[in-house]
Amino acid sequence: MQEPFKAILVTRDENKVQSVETREIGLGDLMDGDVIVEVEATTVNYKDGLAITGKAPVVRHWPMVPGIDCAGTVVQSDHSGFKEGDAVILNGWGVGETHMGAYAGYVRLNGDWLIHRPSGMSAHDAMAIGTAGYTSMLSVMALERYGLTPSSGPIVVTGANGGVGSVAISILSKLGFEVIASTGRTDEAEFLKSLGATEVIDRAELSEPGRPLGKERWAGGVDSVGSHTLANVLAMTRYGGGVAACGLAQGMDLPATVMPFILRGVALLGVDSVMAPKPLREEAWQRLTQDLDLAKLHALSKTIGFDDIIDTAKALIDGKIRGRVVVDMKK
């Protein structure tokens, strides 16, 4: 282990004004945990963008190293489940929010938060998937548990150009589902179709206040947007359909009525990736090795270096990033 090492640190002053900078820190600056991981790759998620820009109160402990995802190698362990040299993945558990995260050379973690990286999956590919792709897989699994199959009908995916949406399209299409992609960037229609979408609609069709019950258009959905978008997705879901809700890019409100639930038997399926139990995480990551086309994953991913994280986080919040971003910590 080399000290010191670079880290991105979010701080705020006595007036609660937030600032972000790159500093050199040491292992003694990290928080408690029984496993130390050398970070090989990480990613920039929407939540990371919020943490760095301060656009939402994501950070709840100061100072904080952001970064909710990492793939790396165990360099020291006092946890019975992990040993030096193990390849591991971290997603969620409040890391990057209340516990120092992945935007550093090393991270000290609770071993219970880690899973072993699936055999044959590189650190780069694991972070091309990241929390966004892992959440997409959890959402698809929720639809499957509810009983939806390709024969049930089309699935709408909102926020289609984002990390969750783009991976969800790829997974669903590989499983044989017809996918309708909703996006604010309709000029990206060909890209979304290359991922497997059969139809692309403008998010304006869903993002404004709509009718309590609309025309039945799809059997289910994966929604990372919330607010009016989720309300309209529910209002247009077919009888007996289900919608997996996993995000709130438009807002955390849900201006809907009970009509889709009591007149059409529609189900709203909540998907949580942050505190999901380990067996569910392991199942999702194993499914990703089978149900996600790596060629499509590479098509929707770009790689940056550590020094590009802050600017990329700002661009992500401004809606200027398509698909997934991988941070190569050695670059």
C-alpha positions in Angstrom: 0.0 0.0 0.0 1.4 3.3 -1.1 0.8 6.5 1.0 -0.1 9.2 0.4 -2.6 8.7 -2.4 -5.0 11.0 -4.3 -8.6 11.5 -3.3 -11.5 13.8 -4.2 -12.7 15.4 -1.0 -16.0 17.2 -0.6 -16.0 19.7 2.3 -18.1 22.6 3.5 -17.4 25.7 5.6 -19.1 27.1 8.7 -21.8 28.7 6.4 -22.5 25.2 4.9 -21.0 26.3 1.5 -19.7 23.1 -0.2 -16.4 22.9 -2.1 -14.7 20.0 -3.8 -11.0 19.5 -4.6 -8.4 16.8 -5.2 -6.0 16.2 -2.2 -3.5 13.7 -1.1 -4.6 11.6 2.0 -3.4 8.5 3.8 -4.9 5.4 5.2 -5.3 7.1 8.6 -7.7 9.6 7.0 -10.1 6.8 6.0 -13.1 5.6 8.0 -13.4 2.4 10.0 -13.8 -1.0 8.3 -12.3 -4.5 8.3 -11.3 -4.7 4.7 -9.0 -2.3 2.7 -9.4 -2.4 -1.1 -7.2 -0.9 -3.7 -9.5 0.8 -6.1 -8.8 -0.3 -9.7 -11.9 1.2 -11.3 -15.0 3.2 -10.3 -17.7 5.1 -12.2 -19.7 8.3 -12.1 -23.3 7.8 -11.3 -26.1 10.4 -11.0 -25.8 10.3 -7.2 -22.0 10.9 -7.5 -22.8 13.9 -9.6 -25.2 15.3 -7.0 -22.6 14.7 -4.3 -19.8 16.6 -6.2 -22.0 19.5 -7.4 -24.0 19.8 -4.2 -27.2 19.9 -6.2 -28.9 17.7 -3.7 -28.1 16.8 0.0 -26.4 13.4 -0.9 -23.4 13.9 1.4 -24.3 13.6 5.0 -20.9 13.3 6.7 -18.1 15.9 6.3 -15.5 15.7 4.9 -16.4 13.0 2.4 -14.8 11.1 -0.4 -17.6 10.5 -3.0 -17.9 7.4 -5.1 -20.7 4.9 -4.5 -19.2 2.1 -6.6 -15.8 0.4 -6.9 -14.1 -2.6 -8.2 -10.7 -3.5 -6.8 -8.5 -5.9 -5.0 -8.4 -6.6 -1.3 -5.0 -5.6 0.1 -5.8 -6.2 3.8 -8.6 -8.1 5.5 -9.8 -8.9 9.0 -13.1 -10.2 7.6 -13.6 -14.0 7.4 -15.2 -13.8 3.9 -12.3 -12.0 2.2 -8.5 -12.4 1.9 -5.7 -10.5 0.3 -5.8 -10.7 -3.4 -9.6 -11.2 -3.7 -11.3 -9.3 -6.6 -14.4 -7.5 -5.1 -17.2 -5.2 -6.0 -18.9 -2.6 -3.9 -22.3 -0.9 -4.6 -24.2 1.3 -2.2 -24.5 0.9 1.6 -24.1 4.6 2.0 -20.6 4.7 0.8 -19.8 8.1 -0.8 -22.6 9.5 1.3 -22.0 8.7 5.0 -18.8 6.5 4.6 -15.8 7.6 2.5 -16.0 6.2 -1.0 -14.3 5.1 -4.1 -12.7 8.3 -5.5 -9.4 7.6 -3.8 -6.5 5.2 -4.2 -7.8 3.0 -1.4 -11.1 2.6 0.5 -11.6 0.9 3.9 -15.0 -0.9 4.1 -17.1 -3.2 6.1 -16.6 -6.6 4.5 -20.3 -7.4 4.8 -20.8 -4.7 2.1 -18.6 -6.5 -0.5 -19.3 -9.3 -2.9 -16.7 -11.3 -4.9 -16.4 -10.2 -8.5 -17.9 -12.8 -10.8 -15.2 -15.0 -12.5 -14.1 -13.6 -15.8 -15.5 -10.1 -15.2 -12.8 -7.4 -15.4 -12.8 -4.4 -13.0 -13.5 -2.2 -16.0 -16.6 -4.2 -17.1 -17.8 -4.3 -13.5 -17.8 -0.5 -13.4 -19.2 -0.1 -16.8 -22.1 -1.9 -15.2 -21.8 -0.2 -11.8 -24.8 0.7 -9.6 -26.7 1.8 -12.7 -26.5 -1.5 -14.4 -26.9 -3.5 -11.2 -30.0 -1.5 -10.5 -31.3 -2.2 -14.0 -30.8 -5.9 -13.4 -32.7 -5.7 -10.0 -35.5 -3.9 -11.9 -35.7 -6.6 -14.6 -35.7 -9.3 -11.9 -38.6 -7.5 -10.1 -40.6 -7.6 -13.3 -39.8 -11.3 -13.7 -40.8 -12.1 -10.1 -44.1 -10.3 -10.8 -44.6 -12.7 -13.7 -43.9 -10.5 -16.8 -42.4 -12.3 -19.7 -41.8 -11.3 -23.3 -45.2 -12.6 -24.3 -46.8 -10.2 -21.8 -46.2 -7.2 -24.1 -43.8 -4.3 -24.5 -41.8 -2.8 -21.6 -41.3 1.0 -21.5 -37.9 2.3 -20.2 -37.7 5.9 -19.1 -34.5 7.9 -18.9 -33.4 5.7 -21.7 -30.1 7.5 -22.4 -29.0 7.4 -18.8 -27.0 4.6 -17.1 -30.0 2.7 -15.7 -32.1 3.1 -18.8 -29.4 2.2 -21.4 -28.4 -1.0 -19.6 -32.1 -1.9 -18.9 -32.8 -1.7 -22.7 -29.8 -4.0 -23.4 -30.9 -6.6 -20.8 -34.5 -6.6 -21.7 -33.9 -6.9 -25.4 -31.5 -9.8 -24.9 -34.2 -11.6 -22.8 -36.6 -11.2 -25.8 -38.7 -8.3 -24.6 -40.0 -5.6 -26.9 -38.7 -2.3 -25.5 -40.1 1.2 -25.9 -37.4 3.8 -24.9 -38.4 7.2 -23.6 -35.8 9.9 -23.9 -35.4 13.7 -24.0 -32.7 13.2 -26.6 -34.6 11.8 -29.6 -31.6 12.5 -31.8 -30.1 9.4 -30.0 -32.8 7.2 -31.4 -30.5 5.1 -33.6 -28.1 4.5 -30.6 -31.0 3.3 -28.5 -32.2 1.0 -31.2 -28.7 -0.4 -31.5 -29.0 -1.3 -27.8 -32.3 -3.2 -28.5 -35.1 -0.6 -28.4 -37.8 -1.3 -30.9 -39.5 2.1 -30.5 -38.3 5.5 -29.2 -40.7 8.1 -27.9 -40.0 11.7 -26.7 -40.1 12.0 -22.9 -42.4 15.0 -23.4 -45.2 12.4 -23.9 -44.8 11.4 -20.3 -43.2 14.2 -18.4 -46.1 16.6 -18.1 -49.3 16.2 -16.0 -51.5 13.6 -17.6 -54.8 11.8 -17.2 -55.4 9.6 -14.2 -55.9 6.7 -16.6 -54.7 6.6 -20.2 -54.6 4.3 -23.2 -53.0 1.0 -22.3 -49.7 1.0 -24.1 -47.3 -1.4 -22.3 -47.2 -4.4 -20.0 -44.7 -2.9 -17.7 -41.9 -0.5 -17.2 -38.5 0.3 -15.7 -38.6 3.9 -14.4 -35.7 5.9 -13.1 -37.4 9.3 -13.4 -40.3 9.4 -11.0 -42.7 12.4 -10.7 -45.1 12.9 -13.6 -43.2 10.5 -15.7 -43.9 7.6 -13.4 -47.5 8.7 -12.9 -48.1 8.6 -16.7 -46.3 5.3 -17.1 -48.6 3.8 -14.5 -51.6 5.4 -16.1 -50.8 3.7 -19.4 -49.9 0.3 -18.2 -52.0 -2.6 -19.3 -54.3 -4.6 -17.0 -52.3 -6.7 -14.6 -49.0 -5.0 -15.5 -46.2 -4.0 -13.3 -43.7 -1.1 -13.2 -40.3 -1.2 -11.4 -39.5 2.2 -9.9 -35.8 2.8 -9.1 -35.1 6.5 -9.5 -36.2 10.1 -9.2 -34.4 12.1 -11.8 -37.5 14.2 -12.5 -38.5 14.4 -8.8 -39.4 12.4 -5.7 -43.1 13.2 -5.9 -45.7 10.9 -7.4 -48.7 13.0 -8.6 -50.8 9.9 -9.4 -54.2 8.5 -8.5 -55.2 5.0 -7.3 -57.1 4.4 -10.5 -54.4 2.3 -12.3 -54.1 0.1 -9.2 -57.8 -0.5 -8.5 -59.2 -0.5 -12.0 -56.4 -2.3 -13.9 -54.6 -4.2 -11.1 -51.3 -2.5 -11.9 -48.4 -3.0 -9.5 -45.8 -0.5 -8.5 -42.6 -2.5 -7.7 -40.1 -0.6 -5.6 -36.4 -1.4 -6.4 -33.7 -0.5 -3.9 -30.0 -1.1 -4.8 -28.4 0.6 -1.8 -29.3 -1.7 1.0 -30.3 -4.8 -1.0 -29.3 -8.0 0.9 -26.2 -9.9 -0.2 -27.9 -12.9 -1.8 -30.0 -10.6 -4.1 -26.8 -8.7 -5.0 -25.0 -11.9 -5.9 -27.9 -13.1 -8.0 -28.1 -9.8 -9.8 -24.3 -9.7 -10.6 -24.4 -13.4 -11.7 -27.3 -12.6 -14.0 -25.4 -9.7 -15.5 -22.7 -12.1 -16.7 -25.4 -14.0 -18.6 -28.0 -11.4 -19.6 -26.0 -8.3 -20.6 -24.4 -8.2 -24.0 -20.8 -7.0 -23.4 -20.6 -5.6 -26.9 -23.5 -3.4 -26.2 -22.1 -2.5 -22.8 -18.9 -1.3 -24.4 -20.9 0.7 -26.9 -22.7 2.6 -24.2 -19.5 3.2 -22.1 -16.6 5.6 -22.1 -13.5 5.6 -20.0 -11.9 8.5 -18.2 -9.1 9.0 -15.8 -9.2 10.1 -12.1 -8.5 13.7 -13.0 -11.6 13.9 -15.2 -14.1 12.8 -12.4 -15.1 16.3 -11.2 -15.8 17.7 -14.7 -17.6 14.6 -15.8 -19.8 14.7 -12.7 -20.8 18.2 -13.5 -21.5 17.3 -17.1 -23.7 14.3 -16.0 -25.9 16.6 -13.9 -26.2 19.0 -16.8 -27.5 16.0 -18.9 -24.5 16.0 -21.2 -23.4 12.4 -20.6 -24.8 9.4 -22.5 -24.7 5.8 -21.1 -22.0 4.7 -18.7 -18.7 6.3 -17.5 -15.8 4.1 -16.3 -13.0 5.7 -14.3 -9.7 3.9 -14.7 -7.9 4.7 -11.5 -4.5 3.9 -13.1 -5.1 6.2 -16.1 
